[in-house]
Amino acid sequence: MKTQSPISLSTADSTPSSLRLSEETQQLLCCPVCSSQLELDESQVKCTNSLCQACFPIVNGIPILIDNEASVFAIDDYLDIDTTTLKPKSLWERQLINLIPSIHLNLKGKQNYQKFVALLRQRHSRPKVLVVGSSIRGQGMEPLYSAPELELVETDVAFGADVSIICDGHSLPFADNSFDGVVIQAVLEHVVDPYRCVAEVHRVLKPEGVVYSETPFMQQVHLGRYDFTRFTHLGHQRLFRSFAEIASGPVCGTGMALAWSYQYFLLSFVKSSLARALVKTVARFTSFWLKYFDYLLIDRAGTYDAASGFYFLGTKSDRTLSDRELLTQYKGAQASSF
């Protein structure tokens, strides 16, 4: 894991900053390639390290801080905004979707975010929070966005209304100990190396900084080729083994998991876009009710073995949870073989 020290973002020839970031946050930025100081001009951000000399374009006030050699994404991809923007659905599409019952139900997200915000308020008057993967707001995030005292620094690998930096979670372009909190919801299944991304989260958090994560377990592929990994409850805890746990457990339950499996079972029979849309409609009308069982089952032992997704809330720690300790954290219903 690379180490980055606090640096400052120089402004070449006193050119005014065009970034969608506070001056304080700009001082935390650094080169994603070599971790050195950056220099800003009207159209790009440059690394001041003479051995690196990497240049990063600014597109509509958003710096593209991608390490071309280390990322699956390329800087040139972002020069065409249309191809790298997650576009909102049209009005008629949204109205149609609202008529179709959803099979998704996040039961714990909102209260977890309330606790996350409360922890930050206890520690800081003006907390700075990094949101990794912010082009689409996750379910339950309302408490985060309704807390005016929080400064949210929102990043993603795609343009979006809230995104202020394009960057890859494997190489976060920030100095060590930069943030009071980090949110990484429904992201770690979509990265090639989730352990490296969590190590980066640990690095950019201040001592005792707060992290909140959600990852899927019993869910099928939902972002095509950019979908790699699933985590059990213990697997998710091990991913965050360098953090002191405050709370963890199922965030979406077994009813939702069953509805997803039923929908994807039906989808396996068809291929065309129209047929898939029709199958999804039928599947949701006939299985949406399964998610309501999760109100009853979400905290039961069996759900820890079969939940749709899990959450982790914790603080940065200097201590690493051992694998022997990890095994004692099992809360499922299955008896051990040993």
ZAMARGU-4260 file (C-alpha; in steps of 0.2 Angstrom, whole numbers, plus 5000, padded with zeros to 4 digits):
<rodrens>
0) 5000/5000/5000 | 5007/5017/4995 | 5009/5030/5008 | 5004/5048/5005 | 5008/5063/5015
5) 4998/5079/5017 | 5002/5090/5002 | 4995/5106/4994 | 4988/5109/4977 | 4998/5123/4969
10) 4990/5134/4956 | 5001/5138/4941 | 5002/5157/4937 | 4989/5161/4950 | 4975/5153/4939
15) 4959/5152/4948 | 4954/5134/4953 | 4939/5128/4942 | 4937/5112/4952 | 4920/5108/4961
20) 4929/5106/4977 | 4932/5117/4992 | 4949/5125/4994 | 4953/5114/5009 | 4949/5098/5000
25) 4959/5103/4985 | 4974/5104/4997 | 4971/5085/5000 | 4973/5080/4982 | 4988/5071/4976
30) 4994/5061/4961 | 4986/5044/4959 | 5002/5038/4951 | 5016/5043/4962 | 5007/5052/4977
35) 5016/5069/4974 | 5010/5087/4974 | 4998/5092/4960 | 4998/5109/4951 | 4982/5116/4944
40) 4979/5126/4928 | 4964/5130/4918 | 4962/5114/4908 | 4972/5101/4918 | 4980/5095/4934
45) 4999/5091/4933 | 5010/5081/4944 | 5025/5091/4950 | 5036/5076/4952 | 5049/5078/4938
50) 5051/5059/4937 | 5032/5057/4935 | 5025/5072/4926 | 5008/5064/4924 | 4994/5076/4918
55) 4976/5074/4921 | 4962/5083/4912 | 4948/5093/4920 | 4931/5090/4912 | 4917/5102/4917
60) 4926/5106/4933 | 4929/5088/4937 | 4947/5082/4938 | 4950/5064/4930 | 4963/5057/4942
65) 4965/5040/4935 | 4981/5030/4935 | 4981/5024/4917 | 4994/5010/4920 | 4986/5003/4935
70) 4967/5005/4932 | 4955/4996/4921 | 4948/5013/4916 | 4958/5025/4904 | 4959/5044/4905
75) 4954/5046/4887 | 4937/5037/4890 | 4932/5052/4900 | 4935/5065/4886 | 4918/5060/4879
80) 4906/5064/4893 | 4891/5055/4885 | 4899/5038/4885 | 4905/5039/4903 | 4889/5046/4911
85) 4876/5036/4920 | 4861/5044/4912 | 4845/5046/4922 | 4830/5037/4916 | 4817/5047/4906
90) 4801/5054/4914 | 4791/5040/4906 | 4803/5027/4911 | 4802/5032/4929 | 4783/5033/4929
95) 4783/5016/4921 | 4795/5009/4934 | 4785/5016/4948 | 4770/5006/4942 | 4780/4990/4944
100) 4783/4983/4962 | 4801/4983/4967 | 4809/4967/4973 | 4823/4977/4983 | 4821/4982/5001
105) 4835/4989/5011 | 4829/4987/5029 | 4844/4994/5039 | 4852/5007/5028 | 4843/5022/5034
110) 4846/5019/5052 | 4864/5014/5049 | 4867/5031/5040 | 4859/5040/5055 | 4871/5031/5067
115) 4886/5035/5055 | 4881/5054/5055 | 4878/5054/5074 | 4896/5047/5076 | 4903/5060/5065
120) 4894/5074/5074 | 4901/5068/5091 | 4919/5069/5084 | 4919/5085/5073 | 4909/5101/5070
125) 4912/5100/5051 | 4916/5082/5046 | 4923/5079/5029 | 4916/5063/5021 | 4922/5054/5006
130) 4909/5045/4996 | 4916/5032/4984 | 4904/5027/4970 | 4892/5042/4971 | 4885/5044/4954
135) 4870/5034/4960 | 4863/5037/4977 | 4860/5021/4987 | 4845/5017/4996 | 4844/5023/5014
140) 4857/5037/5011 | 4844/5052/5015 | 4852/5055/5033 | 4869/5058/5024 | 4863/5070/5012
145) 4851/5080/5024 | 4866/5084/5036 | 4871/5101/5031 | 4886/5101/5042 | 4894/5087/5032
150) 4906/5091/5018 | 4904/5077/5005 | 4918/5074/4993 | 4909/5063/4980 | 4919/5052/4968
155) 4915/5038/4955 | 4922/5031/4939 | 4907/5038/4930 | 4901/5056/4929 | 4885/5060/4938
160) 4876/5075/4946 | 4885/5074/4962 | 4902/5068/4957 | 4916/5080/4960 | 4931/5069/4956
165) 4933/5054/4944 | 4945/5042/4952 | 4948/5023/4954 | 4945/5016/4972 | 4961/5006/4970
170) 4971/5022/4970 | 4962/5036/4979 | 4970/5053/4975 | 4970/5060/4993 | 4983/5062/5006
175) 4984/5050/5021 | 4972/5054/5035 | 4961/5066/5025 | 4944/5061/5030 | 4933/5060/5045
180) 4922/5047/5037 | 4921/5036/5021 | 4905/5029/5013 | 4907/5014/5001 | 4890/5007/4998
185) 4887/4994/4984 | 4904/4997/4977 | 4916/4983/4983 | 4908/4970/4972 | 4912/4980/4957
190) 4931/4982/4959 | 4944/4969/4954 | 4953/4970/4971 | 4941/4974/4986 | 4955/4972/4998
195) 4966/4985/4990 | 4951/4997/4990 | 4948/4995/5008 | 4966/4997/5012 | 4965/5014/5003
200) 4949/5018/5013 | 4959/5014/5029 | 4974/5025/5023 | 4964/5041/5019 | 4953/5040/5035
205) 4959/5050/5050 | 4963/5040/5066 | 4947/5033/5073 | 4938/5039/5057 | 4921/5031/5053
210) 4918/5019/5038 | 4901/5013/5032 | 4900/4999/5019 | 4887/4988/5011 | 4890/4973/5000
215) 4879/4960/4992 | 4879/4941/4996 | 4865/4932/4988 | 4863/4943/4973 | 4866/4939/4954
220) 4877/4949/4942 | 4869/4967/4941 | 4882/4977/4932 | 4888/4966/4918 | 4907/4963/4916
225) 4910/4975/4931 | 4904/4963/4944 | 4916/4952/4952 | 4914/4947/4971 | 4901/4942/4984
230) 4904/4942/5003 | 4897/4932/5017 | 4895/4941/5034 | 4912/4934/5040 | 4919/4938/5023
235) 4913/4956/5024 | 4920/4957/5042 | 4937/4950/5036 | 4938/4963/5022 | 4937/4976/5036
240) 4948/4967/5048 | 4959/4983/5051 | 4943/4992/5058 | 4936/4991/5075 | 4918/4985/5072
245) 4903/4996/5079 | 4890/4985/5070 | 4887/4973/5056 | 4875/4961/5049 | 4861/4959/5036
250) 4855/4974/5027 | 4844/4966/5015 | 4836/4949/5019 | 4832/4932/5013 | 4815/4937/5005
255) 4824/4949/4994 | 4837/4936/4990 | 4823/4923/4985 | 4814/4936/4974 | 4831/4940/4965
260) 4834/4922/4962 | 4817/4919/4955 | 4819/4934/4943 | 4836/4928/4937 | 4829/4911/4935
265) 4816/4917/4923 | 4829/4929/4914 | 4840/4914/4910 | 4827/4908/4897 | 4828/4924/4887
270) 4841/4935/4879 | 4833/4950/4870 | 4831/4967/4878 | 4812/4967/4876 | 4810/4949/4882
275) 4821/4953/4897 | 4810/4968/4901 | 4794/4958/4900 | 4801/4944/4911 | 4807/4957/4924
280) 4790/4964/4924 | 4781/4947/4927 | 4794/4942/4940 | 4792/4958/4950 | 4773/4957/4950
285) 4773/4939/4955 | 4787/4940/4968 | 4788/4957/4976 | 4779/4952/4991 | 4793/4940/4997
290) 4803/4955/5003 | 4791/4959/5016 | 4796/4943/5025 | 4812/4952/5029 | 4804/4963/5042
295) 4801/4947/5052 | 4817/4938/5047 | 4831/4951/5046 | 4839/4948/5063 | 4837/4929/5064
300) 4852/4918/5064 | 4847/4910/5047 | 4847/4926/5038 | 4866/4928/5042 | 4868/4912/5031
305) 4857/4918/5017 | 4855/4937/5017 | 4854/4947/5001 | 4867/4959/5007 | 4877/4964/5023
310) 4883/4980/5031 | 4898/4985/5041 | 4900/5001/5052 | 4917/5003/5061 | 4931/5015/5065
315) 4949/5015/5059 | 4960/5005/5070 | 4979/5001/5072 | 4974/4983/5077 | 4970/4969/5064
320) 4957/4956/5068 | 4965/4939/5068 | 4956/4925/5058 | 4954/4915/5074 | 4945/4929/5082
325) 4935/4931/5066 | 4928/4913/5067 | 4921/4917/5084 | 4910/4931/5076 | 4899/4918/5066
330) 4881/4922/5070 | 4872/4910/5058 | 4862/4895/5061 | 4873/4881/5055 | 4882/4870/5068
335) 4901/4870/5067 | 4909/4854/5061 | 4923/4856/5073
</rodrens>
